[in-house]
Every structure is written in C-alpha cells, then in structure tokens.
Amino acid sequence: MKSPGAVAFSIMGFSVRWYGILIAIGAVLAVLIGCRRAPRHGMTSDHLLDYVLIALPLGVVGARAYYVLFNLEDYGGDIMKMINIRLGGLAIHGGLIAAFAAVFIMSRIRRDSFFNLCDLAAPCVALAQSIGRWGNFFNEEAHGSITDFPIYVLIDGVHYHATFLYESAWCMLLFLLLSHLDRHRKFTGQIACLYCMLYSLERFFVETLRTDSLMVGPFKQAMVISVCIFTAGAAAYMILSKKALKKQDSHQSCFFVSRFYFISNMSMNPVILKISITSSETWVTETFPRFDITL
C-alpha cells in the first residue's frame, strides 16, 4: 500500500487533510452508534450527548498534550507548533485518559454509574480508533520496521510493517465483539474491562514493531502503559464480577426468605391456602419491590 498523499483537497488555499477527515468520521460514527445503544444502558441519547460534548474535545486536547509532553525537544518551545494537530501527533492513551477522567468527574456530579457509561462507550471508542488509524497511513507515520511481509506500507520505495492496519483491524474486531457481549453483559463494567485488557494486549505486541514510539527512558511508553492498563482492567474485572456475584446471592437469599415466610403463613391460616400462585407472585413482588422475583 502506498499513500496517495496527506491532503484530501484544498479550499481557498486551505488544505484539508485525510488525518482530520478520518478522525472526524470515526468520532461521528461512534457518537451515532452510542446514541442508538444508550437506551440499553438506561439513558437517553441527549443524556449521552452531554457527556460527549465534554469528553470529546478534552480527549483531543489530552491526546495532543500527551504526545507533546513526550516530544518537547521537537517543538523548541513553539506554542503554535504544539497546538497544530493537522500534521499529526495525537497519542491515543492521552486521549483516553483525559476523556474518561472527564466522564468520571461528570458522572460523580450527575450521580450516574461511571462503569455503565464506560460499558456504553468502549465499543464506540474501538470503532473510532479503527477508522482513525487510517490517518496514519495517509500521513506515512506510525508504521513499523522494514519487512518482507506480504502486507506492507510503501514509503520511499521501502516496505514497512503496516502497524496502523494491524491495529485498525484489531479494533474493528474489538468493536464487533464488545457490541455483541454488551447485549449479554453479566455485570456493570464488564465491557469496559474487556476493552482495557484486549486493546492493551494488541497494542503491547504491535508496539514492538513500531519505529517511532514515544519513550520513557529505555522503554516504549505505549508498552509500559499497556501493561498498566491491562493489569488495572484485569483487577477491576475480578473485583466487579465478585461484587456482582455477591449481590446476586443476596437477591436469591431474600427470595428464599420471602417464599419461606409466605409458605409459613399458608400453613397457619387455611384461608391463605386458597391464594393462587399468581397472587403469591404479586404479593412477593409488592413486598420486595427492589428485587425482580418470579415464583
């Protein structure tokens, strides 16, 4: 594959680049799909958009700030260069950290479930990443080392690993998988935790092929943070799943106690023996409205 060029078209001397177009397309599709999935998570599309209007711009700022922070020597203190994202230079980890931090703070203020919001967002984020990665192709950046692999990106006559393509394909599969699992999630936070683990797993190995990685001392920062996010995601998965299991056991215990109480009353009062199963189901549901109990 060879890039046709970074510029898609020009308007009155202003160049519109593929990088920005693809990021915008990814963001718009992610928001549209998120709005469609919002009712499944107990919220309206308008409620979700309140979060998007805060998280999306802060995510872009965070992605750029993160990239600049690890490349300060390349900008020589030039503020205009630092804020010019048209030429590329957005770090996905910085964007994710900023966006989810904003969602966390806002969810605390509005008393929404942070993990429920993350479950809703995770598949959408993966889709946006899958589409946005192609901006690296047009900019001829974020590629891997020289290779003779059949799938490659051609730059100046040299074949390089198409690492952007590897990540794009993985994120698309991640979007499909998480969207399917979200319909059958077993506890709140499950989808977000799976995203953290599965994306970090892919990014860790793809980063070994990259030649333009941001560094933390002798280590590639993306590999370091991938290990941290994977570990945090795995730990959160275990904690949240155990918490959900305990809650489920508590509900079942309450159900058996209520049923025992009802049967005991039946044995002491012959009149109650005439109550139908339907009536008993209504009685238990009204007595314990917090639990969805079916006799």
ChimeraX commands (.cxc) that place a marker at each C-alpha (Angstrom):
marker #1 position 0.00,0.00,0.00 radius 0.5
marker #1 position 1.20,3.47,-0.84 radius 0.5
marker #1 position -0.31,6.70,0.49 radius 0.5
marker #1 position -1.83,8.95,-2.19 radius 0.5
marker #1 position -0.86,11.93,-0.07 radius 0.5
marker #1 position -1.86,13.55,3.19 radius 0.5
marker #1 position -4.07,16.25,1.65 radius 0.5
marker #1 position -7.59,15.27,0.58 radius 0.5
marker #1 position -8.49,18.61,-1.04 radius 0.5
marker #1 position -7.95,22.35,-0.67 radius 0.5
marker #1 position -10.42,25.21,-0.23 radius 0.5
marker #1 position -9.13,28.69,-0.99 radius 0.5
marker #1 position -5.59,27.65,-0.21 radius 0.5
marker #1 position -6.56,25.82,2.99 radius 0.5
marker #1 position -5.57,22.15,2.89 radius 0.5
marker #1 position -8.00,19.62,4.33 radius 0.5
marker #1 position -6.09,16.52,5.36 radius 0.5
marker #1 position -7.21,12.91,5.44 radius 0.5
marker #1 position -6.00,12.67,9.02 radius 0.5
marker #1 position -8.64,15.11,10.26 radius 0.5
marker #1 position -11.36,13.74,8.00 radius 0.5
marker #1 position -10.91,10.19,9.24 radius 0.5
marker #1 position -10.79,11.19,12.89 radius 0.5
marker #1 position -13.99,13.20,12.40 radius 0.5
marker #1 position -15.73,10.30,10.63 radius 0.5
marker #1 position -14.70,7.91,13.40 radius 0.5
marker #1 position -15.95,10.28,16.09 radius 0.5
marker #1 position -19.29,10.91,14.38 radius 0.5
marker #1 position -19.97,7.21,13.80 radius 0.5
marker #1 position -19.00,6.42,17.39 radius 0.5
marker #1 position -21.44,9.04,18.72 radius 0.5
marker #1 position -24.28,7.88,16.45 radius 0.5
marker #1 position -23.86,4.25,17.46 radius 0.5
marker #1 position -23.52,5.28,21.10 radius 0.5
marker #1 position -26.82,7.18,20.92 radius 0.5
marker #1 position -28.50,4.15,19.42 radius 0.5
marker #1 position -27.18,1.89,22.18 radius 0.5
marker #1 position -27.89,4.37,25.01 radius 0.5
marker #1 position -31.39,3.06,25.92 radius 0.5
marker #1 position -29.90,-0.37,26.61 radius 0.5
marker #1 position -27.84,1.32,29.30 radius 0.5
marker #1 position -30.76,3.16,30.82 radius 0.5
marker #1 position -30.20,6.62,29.37 radius 0.5
marker #1 position -31.42,8.81,26.54 radius 0.5
marker #1 position -29.29,9.95,23.62 radius 0.5
marker #1 position -29.49,13.53,24.92 radius 0.5
marker #1 position -28.10,12.41,28.25 radius 0.5
marker #1 position -25.20,10.69,26.49 radius 0.5
marker #1 position -24.53,13.74,24.31 radius 0.5
marker #1 position -24.00,15.81,27.46 radius 0.5
marker #1 position -21.00,13.59,28.19 radius 0.5
marker #1 position -19.80,13.57,24.58 radius 0.5
marker #1 position -19.69,17.37,24.41 radius 0.5
marker #1 position -17.27,17.37,27.34 radius 0.5
marker #1 position -15.27,14.18,26.77 radius 0.5
marker #1 position -14.63,14.51,23.02 radius 0.5
marker #1 position -12.86,17.90,22.97 radius 0.5
marker #1 position -10.97,17.09,26.17 radius 0.5
marker #1 position -9.93,13.78,24.63 radius 0.5
marker #1 position -8.38,15.60,21.66 radius 0.5
marker #1 position -6.61,18.03,23.99 radius 0.5
marker #1 position -5.36,15.16,26.14 radius 0.5
marker #1 position -4.12,13.20,23.11 radius 0.5
marker #1 position -2.15,16.18,21.83 radius 0.5
marker #1 position -0.79,17.18,25.26 radius 0.5
marker #1 position 0.36,13.62,25.89 radius 0.5
marker #1 position 2.18,13.47,22.55 radius 0.5
marker #1 position 3.83,16.88,23.00 radius 0.5
marker #1 position 4.89,16.03,26.56 radius 0.5
marker #1 position 6.98,13.11,25.30 radius 0.5
marker #1 position 8.41,15.13,22.40 radius 0.5
marker #1 position 9.09,18.54,23.92 radius 0.5
marker #1 position 12.53,18.81,22.29 radius 0.5
marker #1 position 10.89,18.68,18.83 radius 0.5
marker #1 position 8.94,21.89,19.39 radius 0.5
marker #1 position 11.58,24.18,20.83 radius 0.5
marker #1 position 9.04,25.98,22.97 radius 0.5
marker #1 position 6.93,26.99,19.93 radius 0.5
marker #1 position 3.34,27.05,21.22 radius 0.5
marker #1 position 1.85,27.26,17.73 radius 0.5
marker #1 position 3.61,24.05,16.71 radius 0.5
marker #1 position 2.44,22.37,19.88 radius 0.5
marker #1 position -1.23,23.03,19.19 radius 0.5
marker #1 position -1.11,22.29,15.44 radius 0.5
marker #1 position -2.63,18.81,15.16 radius 0.5
marker #1 position -3.19,18.99,11.40 radius 0.5
marker #1 position 0.18,17.40,10.76 radius 0.5
marker #1 position -0.49,14.51,13.13 radius 0.5
marker #1 position 0.74,13.83,16.60 radius 0.5
marker #1 position -2.10,12.51,18.76 radius 0.5
marker #1 position -1.44,9.82,21.37 radius 0.5
marker #1 position -4.47,7.59,21.92 radius 0.5
marker #1 position -3.55,6.84,25.53 radius 0.5
marker #1 position -3.52,10.54,26.39 radius 0.5
marker #1 position -6.91,10.97,24.74 radius 0.5
marker #1 position -8.42,8.03,26.60 radius 0.5
marker #1 position -7.08,9.18,29.96 radius 0.5
marker #1 position -8.40,12.73,29.51 radius 0.5
marker #1 position -11.79,11.65,28.15 radius 0.5
marker #1 position -12.51,9.02,30.79 radius 0.5
marker #1 position -11.28,11.32,33.56 radius 0.5
marker #1 position -13.81,13.91,32.37 radius 0.5
marker #1 position -16.57,11.28,32.26 radius 0.5
marker #1 position -15.67,10.11,35.77 radius 0.5
marker #1 position -15.87,13.61,37.26 radius 0.5
marker #1 position -19.09,14.41,35.41 radius 0.5
marker #1 position -20.68,11.10,36.42 radius 0.5
marker #1 position -19.94,11.84,40.06 radius 0.5
marker #1 position -21.58,15.24,39.76 radius 0.5
marker #1 position -24.64,13.86,37.99 radius 0.5
marker #1 position -24.72,10.67,40.06 radius 0.5
marker #1 position -24.59,8.34,37.08 radius 0.5
marker #1 position -22.86,4.97,37.05 radius 0.5
marker #1 position -19.33,5.54,35.73 radius 0.5
marker #1 position -18.84,1.89,34.78 radius 0.5
marker #1 position -22.18,1.79,32.97 radius 0.5
marker #1 position -21.06,4.80,30.90 radius 0.5
marker #1 position -17.74,3.09,30.18 radius 0.5
marker #1 position -19.54,-0.06,29.03 radius 0.5
marker #1 position -21.57,2.07,26.64 radius 0.5
marker #1 position -18.51,3.94,25.35 radius 0.5
marker #1 position -15.99,1.09,24.97 radius 0.5
marker #1 position -17.24,-0.47,21.69 radius 0.5
marker #1 position -17.74,3.00,20.20 radius 0.5
marker #1 position -14.20,4.05,21.12 radius 0.5
marker #1 position -12.83,0.90,19.46 radius 0.5
marker #1 position -14.72,1.75,16.24 radius 0.5
marker #1 position -13.39,5.33,16.24 radius 0.5
marker #1 position -9.86,4.00,16.72 radius 0.5
marker #1 position -10.27,1.55,13.84 radius 0.5
marker #1 position -11.24,4.33,11.45 radius 0.5
marker #1 position -8.90,7.00,12.78 radius 0.5
marker #1 position -5.83,4.78,12.44 radius 0.5
marker #1 position -6.03,5.14,8.67 radius 0.5
marker #1 position -4.99,8.76,9.12 radius 0.5
marker #1 position -1.52,7.40,9.92 radius 0.5
marker #1 position -1.47,5.69,6.55 radius 0.5
marker #1 position -2.11,8.92,4.65 radius 0.5
marker #1 position 0.47,10.76,6.78 radius 0.5
marker #1 position 3.01,7.94,6.26 radius 0.5
marker #1 position 3.57,7.66,10.00 radius 0.5
marker #1 position 3.15,5.15,12.84 radius 0.5
marker #1 position 4.48,2.37,10.64 radius 0.5
marker #1 position 6.71,-0.50,11.71 radius 0.5
marker #1 position 10.17,-1.67,10.79 radius 0.5
marker #1 position 11.31,-2.82,7.36 radius 0.5
marker #1 position 9.67,-6.09,6.36 radius 0.5
marker #1 position 9.17,-8.61,3.58 radius 0.5
marker #1 position 5.68,-9.46,4.86 radius 0.5
marker #1 position 3.09,-9.57,2.03 radius 0.5
marker #1 position 1.07,-6.80,3.68 radius 0.5
marker #1 position 3.12,-3.64,3.94 radius 0.5
marker #1 position 3.12,0.11,3.51 radius 0.5
marker #1 position 5.41,1.52,0.83 radius 0.5
marker #1 position 7.34,4.67,1.77 radius 0.5
marker #1 position 10.17,5.99,-0.41 radius 0.5
marker #1 position 10.45,2.62,-2.11 radius 0.5
marker #1 position 10.88,0.73,1.18 radius 0.5
marker #1 position 8.44,-1.86,2.60 radius 0.5
marker #1 position 7.44,-1.29,6.24 radius 0.5
marker #1 position 5.11,-3.15,8.60 radius 0.5
marker #1 position 1.62,-1.65,8.24 radius 0.5
marker #1 position 1.15,-1.38,12.00 radius 0.5
marker #1 position -1.70,1.08,11.55 radius 0.5
marker #1 position -3.54,-1.63,9.60 radius 0.5
marker #1 position -2.90,-4.28,12.26 radius 0.5
marker #1 position -4.38,-2.03,14.92 radius 0.5
marker #1 position -7.26,-0.89,12.72 radius 0.5
marker #1 position -8.28,-4.49,12.01 radius 0.5
marker #1 position -7.97,-5.47,15.69 radius 0.5
marker #1 position -10.06,-2.51,16.85 radius 0.5
marker #1 position -12.78,-3.32,14.31 radius 0.5
marker #1 position -12.93,-6.89,15.61 radius 0.5
marker #1 position -12.95,-5.49,19.13 radius 0.5
marker #1 position -15.89,-3.25,18.25 radius 0.5
marker #1 position -17.88,-6.21,16.90 radius 0.5
marker #1 position -17.01,-8.47,19.84 radius 0.5
marker #1 position -17.77,-5.91,22.55 radius 0.5
marker #1 position -21.02,-4.87,20.86 radius 0.5
marker #1 position -22.14,-8.50,20.91 radius 0.5
marker #1 position -21.06,-9.11,24.52 radius 0.5
marker #1 position -22.75,-5.92,25.67 radius 0.5
marker #1 position -26.11,-7.45,24.84 radius 0.5
marker #1 position -25.40,-10.21,27.35 radius 0.5
marker #1 position -23.14,-8.48,29.90 radius 0.5
marker #1 position -23.11,-10.17,33.26 radius 0.5
marker #1 position -22.17,-7.16,35.37 radius 0.5
marker #1 position -21.69,-3.43,35.04 radius 0.5
marker #1 position -18.14,-2.66,33.98 radius 0.5
marker #1 position -17.55,-5.95,32.17 radius 0.5
marker #1 position -17.34,-4.44,28.67 radius 0.5
marker #1 position -15.04,-1.62,29.74 radius 0.5
marker #1 position -12.68,-4.04,31.49 radius 0.5
marker #1 position -12.56,-6.31,28.44 radius 0.5
marker #1 position -11.74,-3.31,26.26 radius 0.5
marker #1 position -8.88,-2.32,28.55 radius 0.5
marker #1 position -7.42,-5.82,28.51 radius 0.5
marker #1 position -7.91,-6.70,24.84 radius 0.5
marker #1 position -6.80,-3.37,23.41 radius 0.5
marker #1 position -3.76,-3.26,25.68 radius 0.5
marker #1 position -2.82,-6.80,24.67 radius 0.5
marker #1 position -2.82,-5.87,20.98 radius 0.5
marker #1 position -1.07,-2.53,21.48 radius 0.5
marker #1 position 1.73,-4.13,23.50 radius 0.5
marker #1 position 2.69,-6.53,20.73 radius 0.5
marker #1 position 2.16,-4.13,17.81 radius 0.5
marker #1 position 4.32,-1.57,19.59 radius 0.5
marker #1 position 7.28,-3.96,19.35 radius 0.5
marker #1 position 7.18,-3.37,15.57 radius 0.5
marker #1 position 6.95,0.43,15.74 radius 0.5
marker #1 position 9.98,2.60,14.98 radius 0.5
marker #1 position 8.55,5.97,16.08 radius 0.5
marker #1 position 7.44,5.11,19.61 radius 0.5
marker #1 position 7.32,7.61,22.45 radius 0.5
marker #1 position 9.88,6.60,25.06 radius 0.5
marker #1 position 10.08,6.51,28.87 radius 0.5
marker #1 position 13.79,6.11,29.47 radius 0.5
marker #1 position 14.80,2.89,27.69 radius 0.5
marker #1 position 11.20,1.66,27.45 radius 0.5
marker #1 position 8.46,2.33,24.93 radius 0.5
marker #1 position 5.81,4.23,26.85 radius 0.5
marker #1 position 2.93,2.55,24.99 radius 0.5
marker #1 position 4.17,-0.85,26.15 radius 0.5
marker #1 position 4.54,0.36,29.73 radius 0.5
marker #1 position 1.09,1.93,29.89 radius 0.5
marker #1 position -0.44,-1.09,28.10 radius 0.5
marker #1 position 0.84,-3.34,30.88 radius 0.5
marker #1 position -0.57,-0.94,33.49 radius 0.5
marker #1 position -3.98,-0.69,31.81 radius 0.5
marker #1 position -4.17,-4.45,31.23 radius 0.5
marker #1 position -3.39,-5.09,34.91 radius 0.5
marker #1 position -5.92,-2.49,36.09 radius 0.5
marker #1 position -8.57,-3.89,33.73 radius 0.5
marker #1 position -8.00,-7.47,34.91 radius 0.5
marker #1 position -8.12,-6.43,38.57 radius 0.5
marker #1 position -11.30,-4.40,38.04 radius 0.5
marker #1 position -12.88,-7.33,36.17 radius 0.5
marker #1 position -12.31,-9.68,39.11 radius 0.5
marker #1 position -13.48,-7.17,41.71 radius 0.5
marker #1 position -16.63,-6.15,39.84 radius 0.5
marker #1 position -17.56,-9.72,38.92 radius 0.5
marker #1 position -17.23,-10.86,42.56 radius 0.5
marker #1 position -19.25,-7.88,43.70 radius 0.5
marker #1 position -22.00,-8.71,41.19 radius 0.5
marker #1 position -21.99,-12.37,42.27 radius 0.5
marker #1 position -22.39,-11.41,45.93 radius 0.5
marker #1 position -25.27,-9.11,45.01 radius 0.5
marker #1 position -26.91,-11.92,43.06 radius 0.5
marker #1 position -26.54,-14.30,46.01 radius 0.5
marker #1 position -28.07,-11.66,48.27 radius 0.5
marker #1 position -31.08,-11.35,45.96 radius 0.5
marker #1 position -31.55,-15.12,45.89 radius 0.5
marker #1 position -31.34,-15.31,49.69 radius 0.5
marker #1 position -34.02,-12.65,50.00 radius 0.5
marker #1 position -36.20,-14.59,47.57 radius 0.5
marker #1 position -36.00,-17.81,49.60 radius 0.5
marker #1 position -36.66,-15.97,52.87 radius 0.5
marker #1 position -39.74,-14.28,51.42 radius 0.5
marker #1 position -41.04,-17.54,50.00 radius 0.5
marker #1 position -40.49,-19.38,53.30 radius 0.5
marker #1 position -42.35,-16.62,55.13 radius 0.5
marker #1 position -45.25,-16.86,52.71 radius 0.5
marker #1 position -45.50,-20.67,52.93 radius 0.5
marker #1 position -45.34,-20.48,56.73 radius 0.5
marker #1 position -48.34,-18.16,56.73 radius 0.5
marker #1 position -50.18,-20.54,54.45 radius 0.5
marker #1 position -49.67,-23.44,56.89 radius 0.5
marker #1 position -51.04,-21.38,59.79 radius 0.5
marker #1 position -54.03,-19.90,58.01 radius 0.5
marker #1 position -56.25,-22.23,55.93 radius 0.5
marker #1 position -57.78,-19.25,54.09 radius 0.5
marker #1 position -54.40,-18.35,52.61 radius 0.5
marker #1 position -54.20,-21.84,51.11 radius 0.5
marker #1 position -56.74,-20.67,48.52 radius 0.5
marker #1 position -54.38,-17.99,47.21 radius 0.5
marker #1 position -53.20,-18.82,43.69 radius 0.5
marker #1 position -49.60,-18.91,42.51 radius 0.5
marker #1 position -50.28,-15.70,40.60 radius 0.5
marker #1 position -51.43,-13.95,43.75 radius 0.5
marker #1 position -48.37,-15.11,45.68 radius 0.5
marker #1 position -46.13,-13.80,42.94 radius 0.5
marker #1 position -47.83,-10.39,43.15 radius 0.5
marker #1 position -47.55,-10.38,46.98 radius 0.5
marker #1 position -43.83,-11.09,46.97 radius 0.5
marker #1 position -43.14,-8.52,44.24 radius 0.5
marker #1 position -45.04,-5.81,46.12 radius 0.5
marker #1 position -43.43,-6.74,49.42 radius 0.5
marker #1 position -39.90,-6.67,47.96 radius 0.5
marker #1 position -40.07,-4.08,45.14 radius 0.5
marker #1 position -36.26,-3.78,44.89 radius 0.5
marker #1 position -35.88,-7.28,43.52 radius 0.5
marker #1 position -37.15,-8.80,40.32 radius 0.5
marker #1 position -38.58,-12.02,41.77 radius 0.5
marker #1 position -40.56,-14.57,39.80 radius 0.5
marker #1 position -42.01,-17.51,41.65 radius 0.5
marker link #1:1,2 radius 0.2
marker link #1:2,3 radius 0.2
marker link #1:3,4 radius 0.2
marker link #1:4,5 radius 0.2
marker link #1:5,6 radius 0.2
marker link #1:6,7 radius 0.2
marker link #1:7,8 radius 0.2
marker link #1:8,9 radius 0.2
marker link #1:9,10 radius 0.2
marker link #1:10,11 radius 0.2
marker link #1:11,12 radius 0.2
marker link #1:12,13 radius 0.2
marker link #1:13,14 radius 0.2
marker link #1:14,15 radius 0.2
marker link #1:15,16 radius 0.2
marker link #1:16,17 radius 0.2
marker link #1:17,18 radius 0.2
marker link #1:18,19 radius 0.2
marker link #1:19,20 radius 0.2
marker link #1:20,21 radius 0.2
marker link #1:21,22 radius 0.2
marker link #1:22,23 radius 0.2
marker link #1:23,24 radius 0.2
marker link #1:24,25 radius 0.2
marker link #1:25,26 radius 0.2
marker link #1:26,27 radius 0.2
marker link #1:27,28 radius 0.2
marker link #1:28,29 radius 0.2
marker link #1:29,30 radius 0.2
marker link #1:30,31 radius 0.2
marker link #1:31,32 radius 0.2
marker link #1:32,33 radius 0.2
marker link #1:33,34 radius 0.2
marker link #1:34,35 radius 0.2
marker link #1:35,36 radius 0.2
marker link #1:36,37 radius 0.2
marker link #1:37,38 radius 0.2
marker link #1:38,39 radius 0.2
marker link #1:39,40 radius 0.2
marker link #1:40,41 radius 0.2
marker link #1:41,42 radius 0.2
marker link #1:42,43 radius 0.2
marker link #1:43,44 radius 0.2
marker link #1:44,45 radius 0.2
marker link #1:45,46 radius 0.2
marker link #1:46,47 radius 0.2
marker link #1:47,48 radius 0.2
marker link #1:48,49 radius 0.2
marker link #1:49,50 radius 0.2
marker link #1:50,51 radius 0.2
marker link #1:51,52 radius 0.2
marker link #1:52,53 radius 0.2
marker link #1:53,54 radius 0.2
marker link #1:54,55 radius 0.2
marker link #1:55,56 radius 0.2
marker link #1:56,57 radius 0.2
marker link #1:57,58 radius 0.2
marker link #1:58,59 radius 0.2
marker link #1:59,60 radius 0.2
marker link #1:60,61 radius 0.2
marker link #1:61,62 radius 0.2
marker link #1:62,63 radius 0.2
marker link #1:63,64 radius 0.2
marker link #1:64,65 radius 0.2
marker link #1:65,66 radius 0.2
marker link #1:66,67 radius 0.2
marker link #1:67,68 radius 0.2
marker link #1:68,69 radius 0.2
marker link #1:69,70 radius 0.2
marker link #1:70,71 radius 0.2
marker link #1:71,72 radius 0.2
marker link #1:72,73 radius 0.2
marker link #1:73,74 radius 0.2
marker link #1:74,75 radius 0.2
marker link #1:75,76 radius 0.2
marker link #1:76,77 radius 0.2
marker link #1:77,78 radius 0.2
marker link #1:78,79 radius 0.2
marker link #1:79,80 radius 0.2
marker link #1:80,81 radius 0.2
marker link #1:81,82 radius 0.2
marker link #1:82,83 radius 0.2
marker link #1:83,84 radius 0.2
marker link #1:84,85 radius 0.2
marker link #1:85,86 radius 0.2
marker link #1:86,87 radius 0.2
marker link #1:87,88 radius 0.2
marker link #1:88,89 radius 0.2
marker link #1:89,90 radius 0.2
marker link #1:90,91 radius 0.2
marker link #1:91,92 radius 0.2
marker link #1:92,93 radius 0.2
marker link #1:93,94 radius 0.2
marker link #1:94,95 radius 0.2
marker link #1:95,96 radius 0.2
marker link #1:96,97 radius 0.2
marker link #1:97,98 radius 0.2
marker link #1:98,99 radius 0.2
marker link #1:99,100 radius 0.2
marker link #1:100,101 radius 0.2
marker link #1:101,102 radius 0.2
marker link #1:102,103 radius 0.2
marker link #1:103,104 radius 0.2
marker link #1:104,105 radius 0.2
marker link #1:105,106 radius 0.2
marker link #1:106,107 radius 0.2
marker link #1:107,108 radius 0.2
marker link #1:108,109 radius 0.2
marker link #1:109,110 radius 0.2
marker link #1:110,111 radius 0.2
marker link #1:111,112 radius 0.2
marker link #1:112,113 radius 0.2
marker link #1:113,114 radius 0.2
marker link #1:114,115 radius 0.2
marker link #1:115,116 radius 0.2
marker link #1:116,117 radius 0.2
marker link #1:117,118 radius 0.2
marker link #1:118,119 radius 0.2
marker link #1:119,120 radius 0.2
marker link #1:120,121 radius 0.2
marker link #1:121,122 radius 0.2
marker link #1:122,123 radius 0.2
marker link #1:123,124 radius 0.2
marker link #1:124,125 radius 0.2
marker link #1:125,126 radius 0.2
marker link #1:126,127 radius 0.2
marker link #1:127,128 radius 0.2
marker link #1:128,129 radius 0.2
marker link #1:129,130 radius 0.2
marker link #1:130,131 radius 0.2
marker link #1:131,132 radius 0.2
marker link #1:132,133 radius 0.2
marker link #1:133,134 radius 0.2
marker link #1:134,135 radius 0.2
marker link #1:135,136 radius 0.2
marker link #1:136,137 radius 0.2
marker link #1:137,138 radius 0.2
marker link #1:138,139 radius 0.2
marker link #1:139,140 radius 0.2
marker link #1:140,141 radius 0.2
marker link #1:141,142 radius 0.2
marker link #1:142,143 radius 0.2
marker link #1:143,144 radius 0.2
marker link #1:144,145 radius 0.2
marker link #1:145,146 radius 0.2
marker link #1:146,147 radius 0.2
marker link #1:147,148 radius 0.2
marker link #1:148,149 radius 0.2
marker link #1:149,150 radius 0.2
marker link #1:150,151 radius 0.2
marker link #1:151,152 radius 0.2
marker link #1:152,153 radius 0.2
marker link #1:153,154 radius 0.2
marker link #1:154,155 radius 0.2
marker link #1:155,156 radius 0.2
marker link #1:156,157 radius 0.2
marker link #1:157,158 radius 0.2
marker link #1:158,159 radius 0.2
marker link #1:159,160 radius 0.2
marker link #1:160,161 radius 0.2
marker link #1:161,162 radius 0.2
marker link #1:162,163 radius 0.2
marker link #1:163,164 radius 0.2
marker link #1:164,165 radius 0.2
marker link #1:165,166 radius 0.2
marker link #1:166,167 radius 0.2
marker link #1:167,168 radius 0.2
marker link #1:168,169 radius 0.2
marker link #1:169,170 radius 0.2
marker link #1:170,171 radius 0.2
marker link #1:171,172 radius 0.2
marker link #1:172,173 radius 0.2
marker link #1:173,174 radius 0.2
marker link #1:174,175 radius 0.2
marker link #1:175,176 radius 0.2
marker link #1:176,177 radius 0.2
marker link #1:177,178 radius 0.2
marker link #1:178,179 radius 0.2
marker link #1:179,180 radius 0.2
marker link #1:180,181 radius 0.2
marker link #1:181,182 radius 0.2
marker link #1:182,183 radius 0.2
marker link #1:183,184 radius 0.2
marker link #1:184,185 radius 0.2
marker link #1:185,186 radius 0.2
marker link #1:186,187 radius 0.2
marker link #1:187,188 radius 0.2
marker link #1:188,189 radius 0.2
marker link #1:189,190 radius 0.2
marker link #1:190,191 radius 0.2
marker link #1:191,192 radius 0.2
marker link #1:192,193 radius 0.2
marker link #1:193,194 radius 0.2
marker link #1:194,195 radius 0.2
marker link #1:195,196 radius 0.2
marker link #1:196,197 radius 0.2
marker link #1:197,198 radius 0.2
marker link #1:198,199 radius 0.2
marker link #1:199,200 radius 0.2
marker link #1:200,201 radius 0.2
marker link #1:201,202 radius 0.2
marker link #1:202,203 radius 0.2
marker link #1:203,204 radius 0.2
marker link #1:204,205 radius 0.2
marker link #1:205,206 radius 0.2
marker link #1:206,207 radius 0.2
marker link #1:207,208 radius 0.2
marker link #1:208,209 radius 0.2
marker link #1:209,210 radius 0.2
marker link #1:210,211 radius 0.2
marker link #1:211,212 radius 0.2
marker link #1:212,213 radius 0.2
marker link #1:213,214 radius 0.2
marker link #1:214,215 radius 0.2
marker link #1:215,216 radius 0.2
marker link #1:216,217 radius 0.2
marker link #1:217,218 radius 0.2
marker link #1:218,219 radius 0.2
marker link #1:219,220 radius 0.2
marker link #1:220,221 radius 0.2
marker link #1:221,222 radius 0.2
marker link #1:222,223 radius 0.2
marker link #1:223,224 radius 0.2
marker link #1:224,225 radius 0.2
marker link #1:225,226 radius 0.2
marker link #1:226,227 radius 0.2
marker link #1:227,228 radius 0.2
marker link #1:228,229 radius 0.2
marker link #1:229,230 radius 0.2
marker link #1:230,231 radius 0.2
marker link #1:231,232 radius 0.2
marker link #1:232,233 radius 0.2
marker link #1:233,234 radius 0.2
marker link #1:234,235 radius 0.2
marker link #1:235,236 radius 0.2
marker link #1:236,237 radius 0.2
marker link #1:237,238 radius 0.2
marker link #1:238,239 radius 0.2
marker link #1:239,240 radius 0.2
marker link #1:240,241 radius 0.2
marker link #1:241,242 radius 0.2
marker link #1:242,243 radius 0.2
marker link #1:243,244 radius 0.2
marker link #1:244,245 radius 0.2
marker link #1:245,246 radius 0.2
marker link #1:246,247 radius 0.2
marker link #1:247,248 radius 0.2
marker link #1:248,249 radius 0.2
marker link #1:249,250 radius 0.2
marker link #1:250,251 radius 0.2
marker link #1:251,252 radius 0.2
marker link #1:252,253 radius 0.2
marker link #1:253,254 radius 0.2
marker link #1:254,255 radius 0.2
marker link #1:255,256 radius 0.2
marker link #1:256,257 radius 0.2
marker link #1:257,258 radius 0.2
marker link #1:258,259 radius 0.2
marker link #1:259,260 radius 0.2
marker link #1:260,261 radius 0.2
marker link #1:261,262 radius 0.2
marker link #1:262,263 radius 0.2
marker link #1:263,264 radius 0.2
marker link #1:264,265 radius 0.2
marker link #1:265,266 radius 0.2
marker link #1:266,267 radius 0.2
marker link #1:267,268 radius 0.2
marker link #1:268,269 radius 0.2
marker link #1:269,270 radius 0.2
marker link #1:270,271 radius 0.2
marker link #1:271,272 radius 0.2
marker link #1:272,273 radius 0.2
marker link #1:273,274 radius 0.2
marker link #1:274,275 radius 0.2
marker link #1:275,276 radius 0.2
marker link #1:276,277 radius 0.2
marker link #1:277,278 radius 0.2
marker link #1:278,279 radius 0.2
marker link #1:279,280 radius 0.2
marker link #1:280,281 radius 0.2
marker link #1:281,282 radius 0.2
marker link #1:282,283 radius 0.2
marker link #1:283,284 radius 0.2
marker link #1:284,285 radius 0.2
marker link #1:285,286 radius 0.2
marker link #1:286,287 radius 0.2
marker link #1:287,288 radius 0.2
marker link #1:288,289 radius 0.2
marker link #1:289,290 radius 0.2
marker link #1:290,291 radius 0.2
marker link #1:291,292 radius 0.2
marker link #1:292,293 radius 0.2
marker link #1:293,294 radius 0.2
marker link #1:294,295 radius 0.2
view
